[in-house]
Amino acid sequence: MRVGVSVGAAAFTLGGGAALLVTQPDGSPFTRIPAGEVWRVVPAGAELALINATGGALPRAGALTVGPAEGAVVRTGGRDYHGTLDLLRDRTGLTLVNRVGLEDYIAGVVGGEMGRRDSSELEALRAQAVASRTYALRNMGRWRSQGFDFYGTVADQVYTGVRGENPLARDAVADTRGMVLTYGGAPIDAFFFSTCGGHTATGTEAFRGAARPYLRSIADVDGAGHAYCSGSPRFRWREEWSGAELRRTLEKTLVASGLAPSGRVGRILRVRTSGRTESGRVAQLEITTSAGAVEVDGQQIRSVLRLPGGDILRSNAFDLTATYAAGQVSRLVADGRGAGHGVGMCQWGAVGRARAGQRFPEILAAYFPGTDLQRYY
């Protein structure tokens, strides 16, 4: 696996732990970073340069590879990774790519995505390991043009290297080694997200072209009607904007997204939801301003209706209440449920199902109905 752990960076550091060996792309030696020393990597024209611990610059290079000269990990920015690191010059700065084996990658993802859980939740970690492995095999090479397969962020899967690993995450990966979800013999689109709020979404509610038989909307509740993800801190939430906060937010987001009428916003005259998806999420947001009317669809709603602090809205599952004064919005309140796009496996729902005694095959079958659990290797 090639994971883009840093893209477009102005600089980054190497070392600080065990000694590292730096080589050129053809494998020929370039230099060695002694144990405990921290070196910097910076852009140098169309190439990159290493600056050693005393401030001396080494010859420039177009690309370099860093591996462990001793020990089993490489360190960058104080964070350890299995495998090796490729240092690349990109259009805006530097790209750092971690080349790592699939199972080590999945261990870092399970810990990064699920955090530290207790032993009663091991089945949820196993379900996450299978979903993440399936995602990796399905999407390998997604960002090939940028020199890697996956981002190490929510753009693909959260991957924090060795720091994200923990004993239970490692056990979950080992217990499910080689297992993937398939449909028609091929790995599925194994989407997952934080919290569904009690109901997952169909694939097309969040992603164009994701009309998959196994990406269905399900009621994620137990026999008594209690949502499995009710333990999530994002199960229910409320966000508020004053009239001034809403105008400042929309002046940024509507203009940045190219949706602002004539490139400006003006006074916010009305905000309302329009239409619901199959799972009850908001399908469209109508915003009327003194500069004109705007319609925002699907997941873009979360980016446009950002919180006053700048974060995106947690989910599309919300109800709006607007207060008006002097012909414009003076206060807006969103009462919502869940977090994320809602498609596929609800991670907090998986935790709740594990606590209720469900095994990982049962958890995966609930979120991806009609799929097969197979051992690929």
C-alpha positions in Angstrom: 0.0 0.0 0.0 1.1 3.6 -0.7 -0.4 6.0 1.7 -0.1 9.8 1.2 0.5 10.8 4.8 1.4 14.4 3.9 0.6 16.2 0.6 1.6 19.7 -0.4 3.7 20.2 2.8 6.0 23.2 3.1 8.5 21.0 4.9 8.7 18.0 7.2 11.2 16.3 9.5 12.8 12.9 9.5 14.4 10.9 12.4 14.5 11.4 16.1 14.3 7.6 16.8 16.4 4.8 15.4 18.9 5.4 12.6 17.4 5.8 9.1 18.9 4.9 5.7 18.1 7.3 2.8 18.4 6.0 -0.8 17.8 7.2 -4.3 14.9 5.8 -6.4 17.2 3.2 -8.0 18.2 1.9 -4.5 21.7 3.5 -4.5 22.7 5.0 -1.1 22.2 8.7 -0.5 22.9 9.3 3.2 22.2 8.0 6.7 20.4 9.8 9.4 22.0 8.9 12.8 19.9 7.6 15.7 18.3 10.5 17.7 19.0 13.2 15.0 16.2 15.1 13.4 16.7 16.3 9.8 14.5 18.6 7.7 13.2 18.1 4.2 12.4 21.3 2.2 11.5 22.1 -1.4 14.5 23.2 -3.5 13.3 24.5 -6.9 11.8 21.5 -8.7 13.6 19.1 -6.4 13.9 18.6 -2.6 16.8 18.9 -0.2 17.7 17.4 3.2 19.1 19.6 5.9 21.0 17.8 8.6 20.9 18.4 12.3 23.6 21.0 12.1 21.9 23.0 9.3 24.0 21.7 6.5 22.2 21.0 3.2 22.9 17.8 1.2 22.8 17.6 -2.6 19.3 18.1 -4.1 17.3 15.1 -5.4 14.1 14.7 -7.4 12.9 11.9 -5.0 14.2 9.9 -2.1 13.3 6.8 -0.1 13.8 6.5 3.6 13.9 3.1 5.5 15.0 1.8 8.8 18.8 1.3 9.1 18.1 -0.4 12.4 14.8 -1.2 14.2 11.6 -1.7 12.4 10.0 1.7 11.9 10.7 5.1 10.3 9.9 8.3 12.1 8.7 11.6 10.6 7.2 14.5 12.4 7.5 12.5 15.7 5.3 9.7 14.3 6.4 6.2 13.5 5.5 4.1 10.5 6.1 0.6 9.4 7.7 0.1 5.9 9.4 2.9 4.1 8.8 6.6 3.2 9.0 8.0 -0.3 9.9 11.8 -0.4 8.4 13.4 -3.5 8.3 17.0 -4.9 4.8 17.9 -5.9 3.3 21.0 -7.5 2.8 23.0 -4.3 5.4 21.5 -1.9 6.3 18.0 -0.7 4.5 14.7 -0.6 5.3 12.0 1.9 4.2 8.5 1.0 4.3 5.5 3.4 4.9 2.2 1.6 3.5 -0.4 4.0 2.1 -3.9 3.9 -1.6 -4.3 3.7 -2.1 -5.9 7.1 0.1 -3.3 8.8 -1.9 -0.6 7.0 -5.2 -2.0 8.2 -3.9 -2.2 11.8 -3.1 1.6 11.6 -6.5 2.3 10.1 -8.6 0.3 12.6 -6.9 2.2 15.5 -7.2 5.5 13.7 -10.8 5.0 12.8 -12.1 3.3 16.0 -9.8 4.6 18.7 -9.2 2.6 21.8 -12.0 0.2 22.6 -12.4 -2.4 25.4 -12.6 -6.2 25.0 -16.4 -6.2 24.9 -16.2 -4.2 21.6 -13.7 -6.5 19.8 -16.3 -7.7 17.3 -16.8 -4.1 16.2 -13.0 -3.8 15.6 -13.1 -7.0 13.6 -15.9 -5.7 11.5 -13.9 -2.5 10.9 -10.9 -4.5 9.9 -12.8 -6.4 7.3 -14.5 -3.2 6.0 -11.2 -1.3 5.8 -9.4 -4.2 4.1 -12.2 -4.5 1.6 -12.1 -0.7 0.9 -8.3 -0.9 0.4 -8.5 -3.7 -2.1 -11.4 -2.1 -4.0 -9.8 1.3 -4.2 -6.1 0.6 -4.7 -4.5 3.1 -7.1 -7.3 5.7 -6.6 -4.8 8.5 -6.4 -2.1 7.0 -8.7 -1.6 10.3 -10.5 -0.4 11.8 -7.2 2.0 9.0 -6.5 0.0 7.0 -3.9 -3.1 4.8 -3.4 -4.8 6.5 -0.5 -4.8 9.6 1.6 -4.3 8.9 5.3 -7.3 11.0 6.1 -11.1 10.9 5.9 -10.7 11.4 2.2 -10.1 7.6 2.3 -9.4 6.1 5.7 -7.9 7.6 8.8 -4.4 6.2 9.1 -1.9 7.3 11.7 0.7 4.6 11.4 2.1 2.9 14.5 0.5 5.5 16.8 -3.0 4.4 15.7 -2.3 0.8 16.6 -3.2 -0.8 19.9 -3.4 -4.5 21.1 -7.1 -4.9 20.4 -6.8 -3.4 16.9 -3.9 -5.7 16.1 -5.9 -8.7 17.4 -8.8 -7.7 15.2 -6.7 -7.5 12.1 -4.9 -10.8 12.9 -8.2 -12.5 13.6 -9.7 -11.5 10.2 -6.5 -11.7 8.1 -7.3 -11.9 4.4 -11.1 -11.6 5.0 -13.1 -9.2 2.7 -16.7 -8.6 1.8 -17.6 -9.5 -1.8 -20.6 -9.2 -4.1 -20.5 -11.2 -7.3 -17.1 -12.3 -6.4 -15.5 -8.9 -6.2 -14.7 -6.6 -3.2 -17.6 -4.3 -2.5 -17.7 -0.5 -1.9 -17.4 -0.9 1.8 -18.4 2.6 3.0 -18.5 3.4 6.7 -19.0 6.5 8.8 -19.3 7.5 12.5 -23.0 7.6 13.6 -26.3 7.0 11.7 -28.6 8.3 14.4 -30.8 5.2 14.0 -31.2 4.9 10.3 -28.5 4.4 7.6 -28.8 5.9 4.1 -28.9 4.3 0.6 -25.7 4.6 -1.5 -27.2 7.2 -3.9 -28.2 9.5 -1.1 -24.6 10.5 -0.6 -22.6 9.3 -3.7 -23.5 9.6 -7.4 -23.4 6.2 -9.1 -23.5 4.2 -5.8 -26.7 2.3 -6.6 -25.5 -1.0 -5.1 -27.9 -3.7 -3.9 -26.0 -4.0 -0.7 -26.0 -0.2 0.1 -29.5 -0.1 1.4 -31.2 2.1 4.0 -31.8 0.1 7.2 -33.3 0.9 10.6 -30.3 0.4 12.8 -32.2 -0.5 16.0 -32.6 -3.5 18.3 -35.8 -5.4 19.0 -37.0 -2.7 21.4 -36.5 0.0 18.9 -33.4 1.5 20.5 -30.7 2.7 18.1 -27.4 0.7 18.3 -25.4 3.9 18.0 -27.1 5.7 20.9 -23.8 5.7 22.8 -22.2 8.0 20.3 -21.5 11.6 21.5 -22.9 12.6 18.1 -26.1 10.6 18.3 -28.2 13.8 18.9 -27.0 17.4 18.5 -28.0 21.0 18.1 -26.3 23.8 16.3 -27.2 27.5 16.3 -26.3 30.6 14.2 -27.1 34.2 14.9 -28.2 36.2 11.9 -24.7 37.7 11.7 -23.0 34.3 12.0 -25.1 32.8 9.3 -24.4 35.6 6.9 -20.6 35.4 7.6 -20.7 31.6 7.1 -22.7 31.8 3.8 -20.6 34.6 2.5 -17.6 32.3 2.7 -19.1 28.9 1.7 -21.5 30.0 -1.1 -18.8 32.1 -2.8 -16.1 29.4 -2.3 -18.4 26.8 -3.8 -19.4 29.0 -6.8 -23.1 29.0 -5.7 -23.4 32.6 -4.7 -25.6 34.6 -7.1 -23.4 37.0 -9.1 -20.6 36.1 -6.7 -22.1 37.8 -3.7 -24.6 36.9 -1.0 -26.2 40.0 0.7 -28.9 39.7 3.4 -30.2 36.2 4.2 -33.9 36.4 3.7 -34.9 32.7 4.1 -33.3 29.3 4.8 -35.4 26.1 4.6 -35.1 22.4 3.8 -36.7 21.1 0.7 -37.4 17.4 0.2 -36.1 14.3 2.1 -34.3 11.2 1.0 -35.5 7.7 1.6 -33.8 7.6 5.0 -35.2 11.0 6.0 -32.1 13.1 5.5 -32.3 16.5 3.9 -32.1 16.3 0.1 -32.0 20.0 -0.7 -31.5 23.3 1.1 -33.0 26.5 -0.3 -31.3 29.7 0.6 -32.9 33.0 -0.5 -30.7 36.1 -0.3 -31.0 39.7 -1.4 -28.7 38.8 -4.3 -30.9 35.8 -5.4 -31.9 32.3 -4.6 -29.6 29.3 -4.2 -30.4 25.5 -4.0 -27.8 23.3 -2.4 -28.0 19.5 -2.8 -26.8 16.4 -1.0 -23.6 16.3 0.9 -22.7 19.8 -0.3 -25.3 21.0 2.3 -22.9 20.1 5.1 -20.1 22.1 3.6 -22.2 25.1 2.9 -24.0 25.2 6.2 -20.8 25.1 8.3 -20.7 25.8 12.0 -19.6 29.2 13.2 -16.2 27.8 14.0 -15.7 26.5 10.5 -16.4 22.7 10.8 -18.8 21.1 8.4 -22.3 20.1 9.6 -22.3 16.7 11.2 -24.8 15.1 8.9 -27.8 15.7 6.6 -30.2 14.3 9.2 -31.5 17.5 10.7 -34.5 19.7 11.1 -34.2 23.5 10.7 -36.0 26.3 12.7 -35.5 29.8 11.4 -36.4 33.0 13.3 -37.0 36.2 11.3 -36.7 39.9 12.1 -36.8 42.9 9.8 -37.4 40.6 6.8 -34.3 38.5 7.3 -33.0 35.5 9.3 -32.1 36.5 12.8 -31.4 33.0 14.2 -31.1 29.5 12.7 -31.2 26.3 14.7 -30.4 22.8 13.4 -31.5 19.8 15.5 -29.8 16.8 14.1 -28.8 13.2 14.6 -25.7 11.2 13.7 -22.5 12.1 12.0 -21.1 11.3 8.5 -22.6 10.5 5.1 -24.8 7.6 6.5 -23.9 5.0 3.9 -22.7 1.5 4.8 -21.5 0.6 8.3 -22.3 2.8 11.2 -19.2 2.6 13.4 -20.9 3.5 16.6 -23.7 1.1 15.6 -21.1 -1.6 15.2 -19.9 -0.9 18.7 -23.5 -1.1 20.1 -24.1 -4.4 18.2 -20.8 -5.8 19.6 -21.9 -4.8 23.1 -25.2 -6.6 22.5 -23.3 -9.8 21.7 -23.3 -9.8 17.9 -20.3 -11.3 16.1 -18.5 -9.5 13.3 -20.1 -11.5 10.4 -23.6 -10.6 11.8 -22.6 -7.0 12.1 -21.3 -6.8 8.5 -24.3 -8.7 7.2 -26.6 -6.1 8.8 -24.9 -3.1 7.2 -24.0 -4.8 3.8 -27.0 -7.1 3.2 -26.5 -9.7 0.5 -22.7 -9.7 0.5 -20.4 -12.6 1.1 -17.6 -12.8 3.7 -14.6 -14.4 2.0 -11.0 -15.1 2.8 -9.0 -13.8 -0.1 -5.6 -15.0 1.2 
